[in-house]
Amino acid sequence: MKKIYMIIAAVALLSSCNGEKVKNDASGTFESTEIIVSSEATGKIIRLDLKEGDIVKAGITYGIVDTTQLLLKKEQLEASINSVKSRRQDVGKQVSHLKEQLKKLKEERERINNLIEASATNTKQLDDINSSISILTKQIEAQESSLKSANLAIEGEAEAMRAQVAQIEDQLQKCKITSPITGTVLAKYAEQGEITSMGKPIFKIADIDNMQLRAYISASQLTQIKIGQKVKILSDYGDKQQKEYDGIISWISDKSEFTPKTIQTKDERVNLVYSIKVDVKNDGFLKIGMYGDVIF
C-alpha cells in the first residue's frame, strides 16, 4: 500500500513538472514615470554632480548655472535701496523747533490770561497771541504732511526695488539644478562647462523603485477586476525564468483601443482591448521595458 502511494505521488510530481504553466490573464511591459529635468536659466553650467545610474533625492542641488551677473545686479539694487532709505526724513526732528515755539506761545498765552483776570492788561495781547498760535499750528501740520508724503514716496521707490530683488532671488533659485522627485538618473544630456538655455534638457529621471506594468485586457475581463484589486505579477527574465510579485491595479482605461501588435491577451482574437496599470514594488530586478504577466 505504501508503494502505491509513492507511485501516485511520483506521477503527480511529474505531471506538475511536465504540465502547462498557469495561463496568464494579461501581458504587458514594465514602465515608470519618467521626468525630463530642463534648465530654468540661461548660462554656463559651472557645476553638475550627477551621472547616469545615480540615485538622486528631490530638492537637493546637484548643479548650478552661472549666477555672477544676477548676484552683481542684486548687490546694485540693495545699494540703491540703502541710498533711497537714507533720504527719509525724521518728521519729529524736522518740526521739533516749531513745536518748541508753539509751546512757548502757549505759555505766554497762559501768562496773559492771568494778567487779564487781574485786570493788568487788555485783551488785544490775547487776540494777537491766539492768532500766532493758530498760524504756527497750521504751519506744523503742513510741514508734517509734506514730510510724510515725501517719506511715502521714498518708501514706494524702495518697495519697487525690493520687488526687483525678489525677482532676482527667484532667478537665482532657478539657476540651481535639482530633481523634482527621488529616483534614478536614466540619461544625461548636458555636461559641466556647457552653455545651457531655458527649457534645454539636462537629465532624465525615473522612480524605478515603484514600477507599473501596463497590460491590456478584453472587454469580458473588465468584470473580473477593479481599481485597488491585488493581483499576481510574473516577470519574464528569459530562458523560462520568472519571478512572482504582488501588484495592485491602480488604473483602468475608460476607452477601448485596438490590440497592440506586441501585446498578447488571453483571447488573441480580440480586436478591442482596455489598458490597465498595475503598481509593483521593485526589488531591483525589474527593468523598464521588461515583459510581465498578470494573473487575476
C-alpha positions as CSV (number, residue, x, y, z in Angstrom):
1,M,0.0,0.0,0.0
2,K,2.9,2.3,0.8
3,K,4.4,1.6,-2.6
4,I,1.1,2.6,-4.3
5,Y,1.1,6.0,-2.5
6,M,4.7,6.6,-3.5
7,I,3.8,5.8,-7.2
8,I,0.8,8.2,-7.1
9,A,2.9,11.0,-5.6
10,A,5.6,10.5,-8.2
11,V,3.1,10.6,-11.0
12,A,1.6,13.8,-9.6
13,L,5.0,15.4,-9.3
14,L,5.9,14.5,-12.9
15,S,2.5,15.8,-14.1
16,S,3.2,19.1,-12.3
17,C,6.7,19.4,-13.8
18,N,5.7,18.5,-17.3
19,G,2.3,20.1,-17.4
20,E,1.4,23.5,-18.8
21,K,2.2,26.5,-16.6
22,V,-0.7,28.7,-15.4
23,K,-2.0,30.8,-18.2
24,N,-1.8,34.5,-17.6
25,D,-4.8,36.8,-17.8
26,A,-2.9,39.7,-19.4
27,S,0.6,40.6,-20.6
28,G,2.5,43.8,-20.8
29,T,5.7,45.7,-20.2
30,F,7.0,47.4,-17.1
31,E,7.3,51.2,-17.2
32,S,7.9,54.0,-14.8
33,T,7.1,57.7,-14.6
34,E,10.0,59.4,-16.4
35,I,10.7,63.1,-16.0
36,I,13.0,65.2,-18.1
37,V,14.6,67.9,-16.0
38,S,15.2,71.0,-18.1
39,S,17.2,74.2,-17.3
40,E,15.3,77.1,-15.9
41,A,18.1,79.6,-16.6
42,T,20.5,80.6,-19.4
43,G,24.2,80.5,-18.9
44,K,27.2,78.3,-18.3
45,I,26.8,75.2,-16.2
46,I,29.6,75.6,-13.6
47,R,28.7,72.5,-11.6
48,L,26.8,69.3,-12.4
49,D,27.4,66.5,-9.9
50,L,25.5,63.6,-11.3
51,K,25.8,60.8,-13.8
52,E,23.7,58.1,-15.4
53,G,22.6,55.5,-12.8
54,D,22.9,57.8,-9.8
55,I,20.1,57.9,-7.3
56,V,19.2,61.5,-6.6
57,K,16.9,63.0,-4.0
58,A,14.1,65.5,-4.5
59,G,15.0,69.1,-3.7
60,I,18.8,68.6,-3.5
61,T,21.0,70.8,-5.6
62,Y,23.2,68.7,-8.0
63,G,24.3,71.5,-10.3
64,I,24.2,75.3,-10.9
65,V,24.1,77.7,-13.8
66,D,26.4,80.7,-13.6
67,T,24.9,83.4,-11.3
68,T,27.6,86.1,-11.4
69,Q,25.6,88.7,-13.3
70,L,22.5,88.1,-11.2
71,L,24.4,88.5,-8.0
72,L,26.0,91.7,-9.2
73,K,22.6,93.1,-10.1
74,K,21.2,92.1,-6.7
75,E,24.1,93.9,-4.9
76,Q,23.5,97.0,-7.1
77,L,19.8,97.1,-6.2
78,E,20.4,96.6,-2.5
79,A,22.9,99.5,-2.6
80,S,20.2,101.6,-4.3
81,I,17.7,100.7,-1.6
82,N,20.0,101.8,1.1
83,S,20.6,105.1,-0.8
84,V,16.9,105.7,-1.1
85,K,16.2,104.9,2.5
86,S,18.9,107.4,3.6
87,R,16.7,110.2,2.1
88,R,13.9,109.5,4.6
89,Q,13.2,112.5,6.9
90,D,12.6,112.2,10.6
91,V,9.3,114.1,10.9
92,G,9.7,114.6,14.6
93,K,13.1,116.2,14.4
94,Q,12.2,118.4,11.4
95,V,9.3,120.1,13.3
96,S,10.7,120.0,16.8
97,H,11.9,123.6,16.7
98,L,8.4,124.7,15.6
99,K,6.7,122.7,18.4
100,E,9.1,124.4,20.8
101,Q,8.0,127.8,19.6
102,L,4.4,126.7,19.9
103,K,5.0,125.6,23.5
104,K,6.4,129.0,24.4
105,L,3.5,130.8,22.8
106,K,1.0,128.7,24.8
107,E,2.9,129.5,28.0
108,E,2.8,133.2,27.0
109,R,-1.0,132.9,26.4
110,E,-1.4,131.4,29.9
111,R,0.5,134.3,31.4
112,I,-1.6,136.9,29.5
113,N,-4.8,135.2,30.7
114,N,-3.6,135.6,34.2
115,L,-2.9,139.3,33.7
116,I,-6.4,139.8,32.1
117,E,-8.0,138.1,35.1
118,A,-6.1,140.5,37.3
119,S,-7.1,143.5,35.1
120,A,-3.4,144.2,34.4
121,T,-3.7,144.2,30.6
122,N,-6.2,144.3,27.8
123,T,-7.5,141.5,25.6
124,K,-5.7,142.7,22.4
125,Q,-2.5,140.9,23.5
126,L,-4.5,137.7,24.0
127,D,-6.0,138.0,20.5
128,D,-2.6,138.5,19.0
129,I,-1.0,135.5,20.6
130,N,-4.0,133.3,19.8
131,S,-3.5,134.3,16.1
132,S,0.2,133.4,16.3
133,I,-0.6,130.1,17.9
134,S,-3.1,129.3,15.1
135,I,-0.7,130.2,12.3
136,L,2.1,128.2,13.9
137,T,-0.1,125.1,14.4
138,K,-1.2,125.1,10.7
139,Q,2.5,125.5,9.7
140,I,3.5,122.5,11.8
141,E,0.6,120.4,10.3
142,A,1.6,121.4,6.7
143,Q,5.2,120.5,7.3
144,E,4.4,117.2,8.9
145,S,2.1,116.3,6.0
146,S,4.7,117.3,3.4
147,L,7.4,115.2,5.1
148,K,5.1,112.2,5.5
149,S,4.2,112.4,1.8
150,A,7.9,112.6,0.9
151,N,8.7,109.6,3.1
152,L,5.8,107.6,1.5
153,A,7.2,108.3,-2.0
154,I,10.7,107.2,-0.8
155,E,9.2,104.0,0.7
156,G,7.3,103.3,-2.5
157,E,10.6,103.6,-4.5
158,A,12.4,101.3,-2.1
159,E,9.5,98.8,-2.3
160,A,9.7,98.7,-6.1
161,M,13.4,97.9,-5.8
162,R,12.8,95.2,-3.2
163,A,10.4,93.6,-5.6
164,Q,13.2,93.6,-8.2
165,V,15.5,91.9,-5.6
166,A,12.8,89.3,-5.0
167,Q,12.7,88.6,-8.8
168,I,16.4,88.2,-8.9
169,E,16.3,85.8,-5.9
170,D,13.8,83.7,-7.8
171,Q,16.1,83.7,-10.8
172,L,19.0,82.6,-8.6
173,Q,16.9,79.7,-7.3
174,K,16.1,78.7,-10.8
175,C,19.9,78.6,-11.5
176,K,20.1,75.6,-9.2
177,I,19.7,72.2,-10.9
178,T,17.6,70.0,-8.8
179,S,15.4,66.9,-9.2
180,P,11.6,67.2,-8.6
181,I,11.4,63.5,-7.4
182,T,13.6,60.9,-5.8
183,G,14.7,58.5,-8.4
184,T,17.4,57.2,-10.7
185,V,19.1,59.1,-13.5
186,L,18.3,57.4,-16.8
187,A,20.1,59.7,-19.2
188,K,22.3,62.8,-19.0
189,Y,22.0,65.4,-21.8
190,A,24.4,68.1,-20.6
191,E,27.9,68.4,-19.0
192,Q,29.7,70.8,-16.7
193,G,31.1,73.7,-18.7
194,E,28.5,73.7,-21.4
195,I,26.2,76.6,-22.2
196,T,22.6,75.9,-21.5
197,S,19.4,77.8,-22.1
198,M,15.9,78.0,-20.6
199,G,14.0,74.8,-21.4
200,K,17.0,72.8,-22.6
201,P,17.0,69.2,-21.2
202,I,19.7,68.4,-18.6
203,F,18.9,64.9,-17.5
204,K,16.1,62.3,-17.3
205,I,15.0,60.7,-14.1
206,A,12.5,58.0,-13.1
207,D,11.3,56.5,-9.9
208,I,12.2,52.8,-10.6
209,D,11.6,51.7,-7.0
210,N,7.9,51.9,-7.9
211,M,7.1,50.4,-11.3
212,Q,3.9,50.0,-13.3
213,L,3.0,47.1,-15.6
214,R,0.9,48.3,-18.5
215,A,-1.2,45.5,-19.7
216,Y,-4.2,45.0,-21.9
217,I,-7.4,43.1,-21.2
218,S,-10.5,42.3,-23.2
219,A,-14.0,43.7,-22.5
220,S,-15.1,40.4,-21.0
221,Q,-12.3,40.7,-18.4
222,L,-13.5,44.1,-17.1
223,T,-15.9,42.4,-14.8
224,Q,-13.1,40.5,-13.1
225,I,-11.0,43.5,-12.0
226,K,-11.4,46.8,-10.2
227,I,-9.1,49.6,-9.1
228,G,-7.3,48.7,-5.8
229,Q,-7.5,44.9,-6.5
230,K,-4.5,42.8,-5.6
231,V,-3.1,40.6,-8.4
232,K,0.0,38.5,-9.1
233,I,2.7,39.6,-11.5
234,L,5.1,37.2,-13.2
235,S,8.2,39.0,-14.6
236,D,9.9,37.4,-17.6
237,Y,13.7,37.1,-17.4
238,G,14.1,34.9,-20.4
239,D,15.1,31.2,-20.6
240,K,11.7,30.5,-19.0
241,Q,12.8,32.2,-15.8
242,Q,10.1,34.1,-14.0
243,K,9.7,35.8,-10.7
244,E,6.4,36.5,-8.8
245,Y,5.5,39.9,-7.4
246,D,2.5,41.3,-5.7
247,G,0.7,44.1,-7.6
248,I,-2.2,46.4,-7.2
249,I,-4.4,47.6,-10.1
250,S,-4.1,51.4,-10.0
251,W,-5.7,52.5,-13.3
252,I,-8.2,51.1,-15.8
253,S,-8.8,52.9,-19.1
254,D,-12.3,54.0,-19.8
255,K,-11.7,53.9,-23.6
256,S,-11.1,50.9,-25.8
257,E,-8.3,50.7,-28.3
258,F,-7.0,48.2,-30.9
259,T,-4.8,45.4,-29.6
260,P,-1.1,46.5,-29.9
261,K,0.9,44.1,-32.1
262,T,3.4,43.3,-29.4
263,I,0.8,42.6,-26.7
264,Q,-1.0,39.2,-26.3
265,T,-4.3,38.9,-24.5
266,K,-6.0,35.9,-23.0
267,D,-8.0,35.7,-26.2
268,E,-5.8,36.6,-29.1
269,R,-8.8,37.1,-31.4
270,V,-9.9,40.2,-29.5
271,N,-9.5,43.3,-31.6
272,L,-10.5,45.9,-29.0
273,V,-8.9,45.9,-25.6
274,Y,-8.6,48.2,-22.5
275,S,-5.3,49.3,-21.0
276,I,-4.6,48.8,-17.3
277,K,-1.8,49.7,-15.0
278,V,-0.6,47.6,-12.1
279,D,1.7,49.1,-9.4
280,V,4.6,46.9,-8.4
281,K,7.3,47.4,-5.8
282,N,10.6,46.9,-7.5
283,D,13.2,44.7,-5.7
284,G,16.0,45.9,-8.0
285,F,15.5,43.2,-10.7
286,L,12.7,44.8,-12.7
287,K,13.7,47.0,-15.6
288,I,11.8,49.4,-17.8
289,G,10.6,47.6,-20.9
290,M,10.8,44.1,-19.4
291,Y,7.8,41.9,-20.1
292,G,5.5,40.7,-17.4
293,D,2.3,38.7,-17.0
294,V,-0.8,39.4,-14.8
295,I,-2.8,36.8,-13.1
296,F,-6.1,38.0,-11.6
